[in-house]
Amino acid sequence: MSLRREAILREIGLGPLWKLRRAAEAAAVPAASAATERLTAPVDTGVMPTVAARSAAIAQMDWRELKASVADCRACGLCQARERTVFGIGDANPDWLFVGEGPGAEEDRKGEPFVGQAGRLLDAMLAAIDLDRRQKVYIANTVKCRPPGNRTPEPDEIAACWPYLARQIDLLAPKLIVALGKPAAQTLLGREVKIGAERGKLHAHHGIPLIVTYHPAYLLRNLTDKAKSWEDLCFARSTLAGICNLQ
């Protein structure tokens, strides 16, 4: 192992390395169900004639149109206090898609996801498995505007923003999705989720392999779970390697 790799692992709170046990194989759980549609359907705020019309319009947008629509969005109350919308960043043809919860204060100022303290930890986590946020990686959130006080987004806020994330996933067509934290996992799987119970398993979102792990902000408050997150990243890396070998 290189000195650089050792330094990165120390930064994310991991001491001596161990050989990761092979994760037990789990059947992929598709999320395309009626329950998913009910959970993630956007709310009708009067901006579009109907929920279905708004979703259908977004589903046809290209990247330029999608970014413009996000920037002008008034579909939920989060627009009232935002400084900037936070669309997403990274490679438009990624292998990896990381989905977090929502922007924080620094992200709201800069218009880019994961640029605060949690973002620096995420960058270190990516570097530990030889990834960079701008190469073969795309990073997005379940909501594009900062919830006040960095609170967890409400279900109606997530629902209003869901068509944007869904369209991003369609356009990106990633080989693997990593859900960072409970809101992202629940949004993508369309059901209640406990991270501790779902990590280490291979799920799926509309046929795309999906792995659940802790949000970097959570890891900053719960340092002992960094080792579990490292296991999840190794599992994700081995999963993607298997996918690539089959293609």
C-alpha positions, 0 to 999 in steps of 0.5 A: 500500500502506498504512503498516500493511500495510508494517509487517506485512510488515516484521514477518514478515521481508519487505522490498520487495515484488515482483509474485508470478509466477502459480503454475503450475496443478496438478491437485488430488490427492485424499487419500481413498485406502486409504493415507490410511485406513491412515496416519490410522486411530486406534490401539486403546487399549482406550478403545473396543471397536474402532478403527472404533467409536471413529472412528464415534462421533466422526464423529457428534459435534456441537461440544459433544460433540466438545470434551468428548471431546477434553478427556477423551481418553486415547487416546494417551500425550500425555494423561499430561503435558498441562496442557490439551487444545488443541481449536482456535479461530476462526470456526465457519463459516470460509473458511480452515482452518489446520492446524498440528502440535501445541501448545507449552508456552504453548498447553498452559498456555492451551488455545489454538493458536498463542499462543506466538512461532510464533503471533504470527508466524502472526497477522502472516502472517494480517494481511498478507493481511487475515485475523484468526484469529477471522473467517472463519478457524479454526486447529487442530492434528494433535494436541490435546495437547502432545508432550513437549519440543515434539517432532514427534508420533509417527505413533500419536499423530497417528493417535489424534487424527485422528478429532477433526481429521476431524470438525472438518473435516466440521463446519467445511466450510472453502473452503480448507485450509492445511497448516502444516508436514510433519506436517499436510501428511502427515496431510491428504494421507495420504502422505510429503511434502516441503514444498519439493516440494509448496508452490506446488501445489494439492492436495485433502483429500476435495474441499477445496482444500489448500495446503502451506506452512512451519510458523511455528516453522520460519520462526523458525529459517529466516528466508530461507524467509519469502519463500517462505511469503509466496508461498504465502499469496498463492497461497492468497489467489488460490486462495480468490478464484477459488473464491469467484468460482465460487460 
